[in-house]
Structure formats: C-alpha cells, structure tokens
Amino acid sequence: MVASLERSPGGHLAAVASRDAARAQAFADEHGAERACGGPDAVQRMLADPEVDAVYVATVHPVHHVAAQAALLAGTPVLVEKPMTVSLAAARDLVETARKRSVFLVEAYWTQLLPGTTVLLEVIGSGAIGDVQAVHADLGFPAPADAHRFHNPALGGGRCWTWARTRSGWR
C-alpha cells in the first residue's frame, strides 16, 4: 500500500501509528512518513492530526475493528485490510457506524480491482459468453507452516471469500 501511495500524484504518507513507538518511527523513516505516533494512544493521536485525510488499517486482523472504529468515530475515511473484521457482528458494527456518520469505509479486497477481474466482469456483463449462472474461482498461496495467523480463525485466518452472481448482480 505504501509503495502505491508513494507513486500517487495526490497523496503522501502523513503519519503512521503503532503501539510500539520504535516500530512506528522505523516504518516512518523507511517510507518517508512525516510523523510517527507510538504508544497506547497512537491511533487517537494520529487521528487528531489535521494532515491525516484518510486511514489505511493494516494491523493484525483481530484489531481491525478497534482501529477502523476509531477512524470512523473521528470522521476519517478508512480503508481496512481484509478481512475487515474477524466476526460478522464487528463488520456490521463498522458499516452501521460508517452509515450513521456518513464516513467512507471500504475493505481492501484488492482482487476486485485487478485488470483481469475488470475484463472478466465486462465479458460476463456483455453476454458474449451467454447468461452466466455461477462462477467458481480460487486464489491461494502456500502459507508458511509456522504462520499461526493464517490457520487460526480467531486471528482472521482460515477465511474463504466467494463472489457469486445472482439475478440482482454480483455480491
């Protein structure tokens, strides 16, 4: 995400936050962030910064809800890494907060923005291959055996996302 932001003509990395001040500073130094906020109140201090226009939440999965909710309550648009939360109730809570406060919220589900996905949806929408009733697609990678978070549902691991086309459109 930071590499893409660095290439953006209109964006820059204004601030980073971490519970660990040294890690926040190291990340800020490596990626050219203007400010680093560390410690237990790091997110709140970053959100209070008038230079922060939007937030990208890339914490460990179980903390996504806390960080995203803080951003929404501060009125700051937020992009949350997938999975948005580790429970349906937490995801609904974020969506409800975003709607009530009219603050932008989106999950960073990057595959929907791939050029190949765009072309696939255009071909299906055009009817060139007929009336598609179902699609099954897999995307995977070998997770290291010692990467506990990939296999632990409580940490957001073990997830599977499915896109399906119904008569009312893609969901």
TATA-V9381 format. One record per backbone hydrogen bond with DSSP energy under -0.5 kcal/mol. NH is the residue of the N-H (numbers start at 0). CO is the residue of the C=O. E is the energy in kcal/mol with one decimal. If there is no record, write none. Layout:
BEGIN
NH CO E
NH CO E
END
This chain:
BEGIN
4 0 -2.4
5 1 -2.4
6 2 -1.1
7 3 -0.6
7 4 -0.9
13 11 -1.1
15 34 -1.5
17 36 -2.0
20 18 -0.7
23 19 -2.3
24 20 -2.4
25 21 -2.5
26 22 -2.5
27 23 -2.5
28 24 -2.8
29 25 -2.4
30 26 -2.2
31 27 -1.1
32 27 -1.8
33 12 -1.4
34 13 -1.2
36 15 -2.9
37 35 -0.5
38 17 -1.2
41 38 -1.8
44 40 -2.4
45 41 -2.5
46 42 -2.7
47 43 -1.3
48 45 -1.3
51 48 -1.8
52 50 -0.8
54 76 -2.4
56 54 -0.5
56 78 -2.9
57 55 -0.7
62 59 -2.2
63 60 -1.6
66 62 -2.2
67 63 -2.9
68 64 -2.7
69 65 -2.0
70 66 -1.9
71 67 -2.6
72 68 -2.8
73 69 -1.4
74 71 -1.5
75 70 -2.9
76 52 -0.7
76 74 -0.5
77 103 -2.3
78 54 -2.9
79 77 -0.5
79 105 -2.8
80 56 -2.6
81 107 -0.6
90 86 -1.9
91 87 -2.7
92 88 -2.0
93 89 -2.0
94 90 -2.4
95 91 -2.7
96 92 -2.4
97 93 -2.9
98 94 -2.5
99 95 -2.7
100 96 -2.2
101 97 -0.8
101 98 -0.6
102 97 -2.2
105 77 -1.7
107 79 -3.5
108 106 -2.4
109 107 -1.5
111 108 -1.4
112 109 -1.8
113 110 -1.1
117 113 -2.1
118 114 -2.3
119 115 -2.5
120 116 -2.6
121 117 -2.0
122 118 -2.7
123 119 -2.6
124 120 -2.7
125 121 -1.8
126 122 -0.7
126 123 -1.1
127 122 -0.9
128 122 -0.5
129 126 -2.0
131 129 -1.0
142 140 -0.8
146 143 -2.0
147 145 -1.7
149 146 -1.6
150 146 -0.6
150 147 -1.2
151 147 -0.9
152 150 -0.7
154 151 -1.7
155 152 -1.7
156 151 -2.5
157 149 -1.9
165 163 -0.6
165 168 -2.3
168 165 -1.7
170 163 -1.9
END
